[in-house]
Amino acid sequence: MMLNEIWFILFIVIVGGYLILDGFDMGVGILHLGVARTDVERRTLLNSIGPVWDGNEVWLILGGGVLFAIFPFASASLFSGLYLAFMLVLVVLIFRTVTFEFRSQRPSPTWRRVWDVSFSLSSLLLALLLGVAFGAVVSGLPLQANQEITTNLIELLTPFNLLVGVTTVAMFAMHGGIFLMMKTEDDIQTRIKRLLPYLMGLFVVLNTVMVIYSIALGLPFTDRYLEQLWPVIFPAAALAAMGAVWYFAQQARYFHAFIASSVMILMLLVAGGIGMHPNLLISTINEAYNLTIFNAASEEPTLIVALIIALIGMPFVLLYTCLLYTSPSPRDARKYLVCRLLLEK
């Protein structure tokens, strides 16, 4: 039983790593057309994430690997009913990658404009789809007794799921805006600075509406928060982190604001995970059909071997991530002090 709990925690951490890291470059894409007005400025935004965006997606591969190897029954159920949705996410991921490679292949303004629009729209659509998927998981799916999900892409677009999707877009836009404040200067930085308070306000409003709506709908994941006191620590921590984001942004301490924004994203995900626990997939047909971290998991030997591999491999992933973000310039080295200290040991 303890192994299942450990893997659930690791899965949450890995997904959180992906949302934090790939979240800010999705945010850069969402803001791409709105804040960059010239070809040079658009190239600047792309360059700000160019060295790291593909490394960020390593965390998505890790998350998918954990779901497939550790919780294979949940993985199979998701693909049984959401195959088209998964393929759409994959297409958007591929198309977004193509925009990086194709944009600079020709000097034509029209050519570059097409790929700029593609980059921005694919980033926005990816963030929206991820949010809708998360909303569908926490609100429940029509999971049958045979562990198959009977739904389609259109049926997933419920008002609540769409609200979660739009909230995710706002969150990533804010996260990406804070990242760009560390990476840009002059006119483009001034525009982002003016926009950032509105992005923060929009996210807070949408997130508040989402919480109220979920309680009003009586969604299963809200029960633990209505019945017990201790889980409230994590939403409270997310709220405190959001306050820190606002404070540090007002003080122009954007690296600290970025760290606070990252903590907020992780705490929101942890709060969702605690509300779901021990469920991985909630059935809207019959709660007896729920897939949990116990009945959806692999056999114990698999969990043990996978945990050993994870304990060996995860430090290398963390080291790779630190190397990815460590810059030789003194200014950037101060921003990524934690990683630099780890590398020097």
Secondary structure as the mmCIF struct_conf table of DSSP 4:
data_model
#
loop_
_struct_conf.conf_type_id
_struct_conf.id
_struct_conf.beg_label_comp_id
_struct_conf.beg_label_asym_id
_struct_conf.beg_label_seq_id
_struct_conf.end_label_comp_id
_struct_conf.end_label_asym_id
_struct_conf.end_label_seq_id
HELX_RH_AL_P HELX_RH_AL_P1 MET A 2 VAL A 35
BEND BEND1 THR A 38 THR A 38
HELX_RH_AL_P HELX_RH_AL_P2 ASP A 39 ILE A 49
TURN_TY1_P TURN_TY1_P1 GLY A 50 VAL A 52
HELX_RH_AL_P HELX_RH_AL_P3 TRP A 53 ASN A 56
TURN_TY1_P TURN_TY1_P2 GLU A 57 GLU A 57
HELX_RH_AL_P HELX_RH_AL_P4 VAL A 58 ILE A 70
BEND BEND2 PHE A 71 PHE A 71
HELX_RH_AL_P HELX_RH_AL_P5 PRO A 72 PHE A 102
HELX_RH_3T_P HELX_RH_3T_P1 ARG A 103 GLN A 105
HELX_RH_AL_P HELX_RH_AL_P6 PRO A 109 SER A 139
STRN STRN1 LEU A 141 LEU A 141
STRN STRN2 LEU A 143 LEU A 143
TURN_TY1_P TURN_TY1_P3 ALA A 145 ASN A 146
BEND BEND3 GLN A 147 GLN A 147
STRN STRN3 ILE A 149 ILE A 149
HELX_RH_AL_P HELX_RH_AL_P7 LEU A 153 LEU A 156
HELX_RH_AL_P HELX_RH_AL_P8 PRO A 159 LYS A 183
HELX_RH_AL_P HELX_RH_AL_P9 ASP A 186 LEU A 217
TURN_TY1_P TURN_TY1_P4 GLY A 218 GLY A 218
HELX_RH_3T_P HELX_RH_3T_P2 PRO A 220 THR A 222
HELX_RH_AL_P HELX_RH_AL_P10 ASP A 223 GLU A 227
BEND BEND4 LEU A 229 LEU A 229
HELX_RH_3T_P HELX_RH_3T_P3 TRP A 230 VAL A 232
HELX_RH_AL_P HELX_RH_AL_P11 ILE A 233 GLN A 250
TURN_TY1_P TURN_TY1_P5 GLN A 251 ALA A 252
HELX_RH_AL_P HELX_RH_AL_P12 TYR A 254 MET A 276
TURN_TY1_P TURN_TY1_P6 HIS A 277 PRO A 278
STRN STRN4 ASN A 279 LEU A 281
STRN STRN5 SER A 283 SER A 283
BEND BEND5 THR A 284 ILE A 285
HELX_RH_3T_P HELX_RH_3T_P4 GLU A 287 TYR A 289
STRN STRN6 LEU A 291 THR A 292
TURN_TY1_P TURN_TY1_P7 ILE A 293 ALA A 296
BEND BEND6 ALA A 297 ALA A 297
HELX_LH_PP_P HELX_LH_PP_P1 SER A 298 GLU A 299
HELX_RH_AL_P HELX_RH_AL_P13 GLU A 300 TYR A 325
BEND BEND7 PRO A 328 SER A 329
HELX_RH_AL_P HELX_RH_AL_P14 PRO A 330 LYS A 335
TURN_TY1_P TURN_TY1_P8 TYR A 336 TYR A 336
HELX_RH_AL_P HELX_RH_AL_P15 LEU A 337 GLU A 344
#
